[in-house]
Amino acid sequence: MQTVEPAGSPSGFDVAVIGAGVVGCALARAFTLAGARVVVLEKAVDVLDGASKANSAILHTGFDAPEGSLELACIREGYALYHEVRQRLGLPLVRAGAMVLAWNAEEVAGLPALMDQAVANGMTDIHPLTGTEARTLEPELSDRVLAGFRVPGEHLIDPWSAAHGYLMQALANGAALMRQAEVLTGRHSGGEWHLATTAGAITAGLVINAAGLWGDEVDRRVAGESWFTIKPRKGQFVVYDKTAAALAGHILLPVPTRITKGIVVCRTAFGNLLVGPTAEEQEDREHATVERDTLQALMKRGTEILPALAGHEVTAVYAGLRPGTEEKHYRIRADLAPGYICVGGIRSTGLSAALGIAAHVVRLARGSYAPPADPVWPEMPNISVDGQRDWQCPGHGGIVCHCELVTRREVEAALSGPMAAGSLAGLKRRTRVTMGRCQGFYCSAELARLTEGRLAQPMLEPGHD
């Protein structure tokens, strides 16, 4: 097998990150900016192909995270770091605020404890709402709402550009990305790890397992044992047409239960309105199907919260898997094997906590590196409704996807560079092609022509989307 090494380095890498989800991308960025020579190993044809490809895209404050938990600490640090870096990386932020709403007497009774928890977690700006006050803030709410409270700091972000930006900054500062590089085995010898992957052999001083839905399996392959078992939890979503976004300014949250945060209704950074996710346990780690009865139940719940939603069309439905484990909290551990850190069990708060998790793991590693004196800060293209889009700029080459106003220049840019799209799904996440009202009916033929010979997984192959 071929050994992949960074340019000018005969001794391999300082750090190998297994998994290119949002946490793996944040880890790659953090260690690269700390001065480490980093390689990211991803078994799929593109980044964000696992749990990170489907989420509700909310930047959480951690108001309802377990008090004193590592999860809360990582969310709070990640939240602060996102605000700190987002403008330099060109990442969007839609300042929405959230409302936690109670719809029955039991939920009303649970509000005081949840508000106390939020204050204990550092959210001192929350305030209670009567049902009337909630409807004053959100006139389209059902008059069945009884009470709630407002969390001003909860916001909406692009679910994918954050991770893309983190990884792009790592690559721009010397990191390497290997796709279709599934880790098969690991051996620790002479103070470094020797990893066998489907793309070649890798040597690294530190291995970080951020494999998400396959975290326990990677533990066993590399460290020889795992201390948790992944229990995939499926979440199904319904996405309404852009006309529905005017129905809700806030992120509308339910009172959470011990098992789930519940069904959320909120706008998206792309101008749609989203209802979901469900929380369904399953054994399959690879496939997240959508089911008619469940989707209809989501739509019913959406109209119970916003009755006017019944008059709006559904644009898309999708489902994703979260890497749950036997316990609710994060499963981060640095003592399974020498030079090995497991970062597992990162469920629904991974997008918000990613930068905080990465900072925590850098501290755990205690590495001695030489940070770059003047790191490169690439700027991500904006595909959200917040800010200028490429179609508004001259020389874009024409519109390819009219539903989402994606230009030829945007598609070409996404198909090139160190993190070029490897599949149609990856191209969607970078540009939003085929994700509008027609779901690719009008633009797929042109996309097939533009991408011919340029995708690791061609559009005509099964599973391309």
C-alpha angles and dihedrals in degrees: 000000000000117000114224116212134174116260112280094007117113093179103061127239134331092216134022114194113199111210132031100220120122092282093048091049091050091048091051090052095047095049093043092052088047087059102258125140101241136191123187116209116202123176095203128075091252142025121264091028094132132051092331095065094076124042141126093254097227120150099221126207093206093242092146099035117119108281113254093008128140087238091060092047092050094046092051093047092043091049091052093045092050089056089047097052106025099092094048091050094041095242119159129237123190107197101218111142121212136250120207105209132199119207102178139030094264092055091046089054090053096054100083093055091047091050090049088052091050092052091047087052091057102265099128093157097071119113134189124251134204117218090258092051091049091053091048089058092041110026094185093061117116114261087235092080109112107186144326145154136251126239105193096190099063110104143173125248139173106277094219112025091071093060092040089052093049092051094042090055090050091050092046089056097049109282121136129225123206117188126192084030105132112182109238105173141353133208127185113212136149092007096304141081124250110203125190112209135173088252098048143290122310132194121199138160094222128030120198118195109213094150096136111196090021098043096116092048092051089050090057095044095049109022096028096238142044128216096203141036123228113237106189115222117199123215121193122200138193119209118201127207119275092259089070094061091083090066095075130031095175131057102256111216131182125224100274124237131215089266106039146010086234135220115337127199115199146135119261129229086249096060101260131112120244132203119191169338118220120200111227125163116223140161099225111095097186108047129058109182127190118229126206097224092050093047091050089051089052091050090049091051090048092055091046087060097037109020093190089063088082088076095057130085127241113240100186146349127208143164136211139185128237121205099238122173137193089283131048098229129082116278103220117154136162103187105070092096138348112285093004129118123185117208105185143147094042100157131165098343098055095106092054096040100040098101091043092049090051092051090049092051092048087056091048091052094054090199123174108224137149110246117219111264094222111018120201117248110201116198118228119226112253115243097162127095088246107089139359119328127210093248087066091059125079123253097031094138097237137298116294100176109035096184092061097023094238115170131217088243091057092050092048091049091050090052094055140053132051093309100039116166113268098193142015088261089056091048089052092053091050098045111006093238112166092010097105135087097298093045093222098314093129104030105039095089092053091045091052088055094046094047099042109134092359104087125076085217106038118219093246094058119097113265095025093136 
